[in-house]
Amino acid sequence: MLQTAAFTDLRNYIKGRIGSAQYRVGTTWYNATIVESIITADGIVRIKCQIAPGAACTIAEVRLMSTASEVWLKKTVSVVIDSASTNLLQWFDFNVTESEVS
């Protein structure tokens, strides 16, 4: 069974390897801002990113990139940003657990 040190190392690895966030409008990718990268009290790695397109649009996809510029996570969305909206806060939770396979 994994010990506490292993879970801590895995969580810190995930947290440290997320390098950037992006969102897609149409076929174009734009950079988003990672505003928080934490490990919660219950051990979840939480990455929060702020998407501020500056104009009305429909966001179709959000992704997290590694520090090596590889796609680590992508999520299809359909979020309409209208002229009254200023930004979108999107977050991703990584829950590191262990399970036995028999």
Residue pairs with C-beta under 8 A, 6 or more apart in sequence:
1 98
2 98
7 43
7 96
10 96
11 39
11 43
11 45
11 94
11 96
12 39
14 45
14 94
14 96
15 37
15 38
15 39
15 45
15 47
16 67
17 66
17 67
17 72
18 34
18 37
18 47
18 64
18 65
18 66
18 67
18 72
19 65
19 66
19 67
19 68
19 69
20 31
20 32
20 34
20 64
20 65
20 69
21 31
21 32
21 33
21 34
21 47
21 49
21 62
21 63
21 64
21 65
21 90
22 29
22 30
22 31
22 32
22 62
22 63
22 65
23 29
23 30
23 32
23 51
23 53
23 59
23 61
23 62
23 63
23 90
24 30
24 59
24 60
24 61
24 62
24 63
25 53
25 57
25 58
25 59
25 60
26 60
30 53
32 49
32 50
32 51
32 52
32 62
32 90
33 49
33 50
33 52
34 47
34 48
34 49
35 48
35 49
35 50
35 89
36 46
36 47
36 48
36 91
37 45
37 46
37 47
37 48
38 45
38 46
39 45
39 46
40 46
43 95
43 96
44 93
44 94
44 95
45 93
45 94
45 95
45 96
46 91
46 92
46 93
46 94
47 64
47 91
47 92
47 94
48 89
48 90
48 91
49 62
49 64
49 89
49 90
49 91
50 87
50 88
50 89
51 59
51 62
51 81
51 87
51 88
51 89
51 90
52 86
52 87
52 88
53 59
53 81
53 87
55 81
56 80
56 81
56 82
56 83
57 80
57 81
58 78
58 79
58 80
58 81
59 77
59 78
59 79
59 81
59 88
60 76
60 77
60 78
61 74
61 75
61 76
61 77
62 74
62 75
62 77
62 90
63 71
63 72
63 73
63 74
63 75
64 71
64 72
64 73
64 74
64 92
65 71
65 72
66 72
73 92
75 90
75 92
77 90
79 88
81 87
81 88
